[in-house]
Amino acid sequence: MRLLLDTHALIWWFEDDPRLSQRARAAIGATRSQVVVSTATAWECAIKVPTGKLPQAAALLASFRPLLAKAGFDLLDMSLEHILAAGALPRFHGDPFDRVLIAQALAEGMPLVSKDKELDRYGVKRLW
Protein backbone atom coordinates (compact mmCIF):
# COMPACT_ATOMS: atom_id res chain seq x y z
CA MET A 1 0.00 0.00 0.00
CA ARG A 2 1.26 3.50 -0.86
CA LEU A 3 0.94 6.00 1.99
CA LEU A 4 1.39 9.77 1.83
CA LEU A 5 2.61 11.24 5.12
CA ASP A 6 1.42 14.53 6.51
CA THR A 7 4.25 16.66 7.90
CA HIS A 8 3.47 15.93 11.54
CA ALA A 9 3.32 12.19 10.84
CA LEU A 10 6.77 12.28 9.23
CA ILE A 11 8.28 14.27 12.10
CA TRP A 12 6.67 12.04 14.72
CA TRP A 13 7.89 8.93 12.89
CA PHE A 14 11.50 10.11 12.99
CA GLU A 15 11.20 11.29 16.60
CA ASP A 16 9.44 8.09 17.67
CA ASP A 17 6.84 10.39 19.16
CA PRO A 18 3.95 8.66 20.97
CA ARG A 19 1.50 11.12 19.36
CA LEU A 20 1.82 9.06 16.17
CA SER A 21 -1.06 6.62 16.43
CA GLN A 22 -0.32 2.91 16.70
CA ARG A 23 -2.28 2.27 13.51
CA ALA A 24 -0.24 4.88 11.60
CA ARG A 25 3.04 3.59 13.07
CA ALA A 26 2.20 0.02 12.06
CA ALA A 27 1.23 1.05 8.52
CA ILE A 28 4.37 3.14 8.01
CA GLY A 29 6.57 0.38 9.39
CA ALA A 30 4.95 -2.45 7.44
CA THR A 31 7.29 -4.03 4.91
CA ARG A 32 4.52 -4.04 2.30
CA SER A 33 4.01 -0.25 2.59
CA GLN A 34 5.50 2.21 0.15
CA VAL A 35 5.82 5.40 2.17
CA VAL A 36 5.73 8.64 0.20
CA VAL A 37 6.68 12.13 1.36
CA SER A 38 5.69 15.20 -0.62
CA THR A 39 8.02 18.01 -1.54
CA ALA A 40 5.24 20.14 0.03
CA THR A 41 6.44 18.78 3.37
CA ALA A 42 9.99 19.98 2.66
CA TRP A 43 8.52 23.33 1.62
CA GLU A 44 6.50 23.55 4.85
CA CYS A 45 9.55 22.74 6.96
CA ALA A 46 11.70 25.23 5.03
CA ILE A 47 9.14 27.97 5.68
CA LYS A 48 8.30 27.15 9.30
CA VAL A 49 11.63 26.08 10.85
CA PRO A 50 13.33 29.50 10.47
CA THR A 51 10.27 31.29 11.86
CA GLY A 52 10.18 29.08 14.95
CA LYS A 53 6.77 27.61 14.04
CA LEU A 54 8.17 24.11 13.52
CA PRO A 55 11.47 23.92 15.46
CA GLN A 56 11.23 20.14 15.89
CA ALA A 57 11.70 19.75 12.12
CA ALA A 58 15.15 21.41 12.05
CA ALA A 59 17.08 18.10 11.99
CA LEU A 60 14.75 16.72 9.32
CA LEU A 61 15.18 19.83 7.19
CA ALA A 62 18.97 19.73 7.51
CA SER A 63 19.15 16.20 6.02
CA PHE A 64 15.82 15.81 4.30
CA ARG A 65 16.74 13.66 1.33
CA PRO A 66 19.29 11.43 3.16
CA LEU A 67 16.86 10.77 6.02
CA LEU A 68 14.09 9.79 3.61
CA ALA A 69 16.46 7.55 1.66
CA LYS A 70 17.71 5.85 4.83
CA ALA A 71 14.12 5.18 5.91
CA GLY A 72 13.23 3.86 2.45
CA PHE A 73 10.68 6.62 1.86
CA ASP A 74 9.99 7.97 -1.63
CA LEU A 75 9.78 11.65 -2.49
CA LEU A 76 6.77 12.91 -4.47
CA ASP A 77 7.28 16.16 -6.34
CA MET A 78 4.48 18.70 -6.58
CA SER A 79 3.32 18.68 -10.19
CA LEU A 80 1.45 21.45 -11.95
CA GLU A 81 -1.63 19.21 -11.81
CA HIS A 82 -1.29 18.79 -8.04
CA ILE A 83 -0.93 22.55 -7.54
CA LEU A 84 -3.91 23.40 -9.74
CA ALA A 85 -6.01 20.74 -8.01
CA ALA A 86 -5.04 22.14 -4.61
CA GLY A 87 -6.16 25.60 -5.71
CA ALA A 88 -9.48 24.24 -6.95
CA LEU A 89 -10.37 22.48 -3.69
CA PRO A 90 -13.23 23.89 -1.61
CA ARG A 91 -12.00 26.23 1.11
CA PHE A 92 -12.71 23.91 4.03
CA HIS A 93 -9.03 24.00 4.96
CA GLY A 94 -6.90 27.08 4.41
CA ASP A 95 -3.42 25.64 4.98
CA PRO A 96 -1.67 25.60 1.58
CA PHE A 97 0.62 22.73 2.57
CA ASP A 98 -2.29 20.53 3.62
CA ARG A 99 -4.22 21.48 0.49
CA VAL A 100 -1.35 20.24 -1.71
CA LEU A 101 -1.16 17.01 0.30
CA ILE A 102 -4.91 16.50 -0.12
CA ALA A 103 -4.65 17.10 -3.87
CA GLN A 104 -1.72 14.70 -4.15
CA ALA A 105 -3.43 11.98 -2.11
CA LEU A 106 -6.56 12.25 -4.24
CA ALA A 107 -4.69 12.38 -7.56
CA GLU A 108 -2.34 9.54 -6.70
CA GLY A 109 -4.98 7.37 -5.00
CA MET A 110 -3.11 7.16 -1.70
CA PRO A 111 -4.35 7.37 1.85
CA LEU A 112 -3.01 10.36 3.74
CA VAL A 113 -1.48 9.55 7.11
CA SER A 114 -2.71 12.45 9.24
CA LYS A 115 -4.40 13.14 12.56
CA ASP A 116 -6.25 16.10 11.01
CA LYS A 117 -9.94 15.11 10.85
CA GLU A 118 -10.74 18.25 8.82
CA LEU A 119 -9.16 16.53 5.82
CA ASP A 120 -12.05 14.04 5.78
CA ARG A 121 -14.27 16.77 4.32
CA TYR A 122 -12.38 16.40 1.03
CA GLY A 123 -13.12 12.72 0.61
CA VAL A 124 -9.49 11.81 0.99
CA LYS A 125 -8.84 8.45 2.59
CA ARG A 126 -7.14 9.28 5.88
CA LEU A 127 -5.24 6.76 7.95
CA TRP A 128 -4.78 7.43 11.64
N, C-alpha and C positions, 0 to 999 in steps of 0.2 A: 504494500500500500504506500502511495506517495503522500507525504504529509508536509504542509506548509506551516512553518513556525511563526507565530507572532513574536514580536521583539522581546516581550517579557518572558515568553516560554523559552526562547533561546538563552537569554541571560540566566534564567533560573536553572536551566539544564546544566550550563557550564559551572554555575556556583553550587550545584547540588542543593538548591534551595527547597525547603519543604513546602513552599507555596505552590510549586509545580505539582499538580494533582497526580495521584498514583496511576490513574488511567493514562494520562498524557505521558508520564515517565515511562510506563511500560510500552506504549506505542512507539515512542521515540527510540527506545532501546531495543526494540524487537529486531531481530536479524532480517526479517522479511520487509521491514520498512525502508523506504527511500525517503530520507529527510531532506527537505528543500528549505533554503533560506533565501529570501528575496533581497535584491540590492536595495529595496526600500528600507529594509532593516538597517543596512549599513548607513544609508542616508539619514535615517532617524537618529542613529547613534552619533554620527558626525555632526549633526545639528545640535543635539541635546547634551552631549558630554561637555563641550566647552562652556555651555551656559549654566552648568550645574544641575540641569533638570534630570540627568540620567548618569550620575557619577559612577554607578556600579557597572556601567558598560565600558569604562575607560580601558580596561585590559583587553576586552573583546575588540574594541575599535583599533587598538594598537597592533593587533595581530589577526585581523579579521579572516583573511583568506587562509593563512596557515592553521588557525584553530578549526575552521570548518573542514579543511582537508584532513586534518588529524582525526576529527570525529567521524569522517566519512559522509559529511553533509554536502549536498549539491547547492550551487548558487544559481538562482533564477534572476536573470536580468529583467528590468522593467522594459517592456516593449511599448511601441507607440500605441498598439491596440490595448494593452493593459492601462496605459495612462488615460486614453480617451474613454475607456469603459469606467474607470474610476471617476472621471469627471461627470459622466452621465448617470451615476448612481443617485437615487433619491437622497436627500439631505438628512437622513436619520442620524448619521454620524459625521461629525465635522472634521475629524482628524485625517489629514491628507495621507499619512503613512498607513493608517488602518484601511482607508478607502482603496489604496493601491493593493494592499494585501487581499482585501475582499475581491477586487476585480481579478486578481491573479488566481485566487482559489477557484472562483467561478469559471474563469476561462480555461484553466488547466484541469478542472475536475478533481481538485484535491480538497480534502478536509483541511480546515484551518485550526491549528492547535492554539487555542486562546481561551482565557477565562472570561473574556468580555462578552456577556450575554446580549449586548446591544447588536452584535454582529448577526445574530439570528434573524433580525428583521430583514436582512438582505437575501435570505434563503440559502446562505452559504452553510455547508455542512461544517459544524464546529465540533471539535473533539476536546473534551476537558474531563 
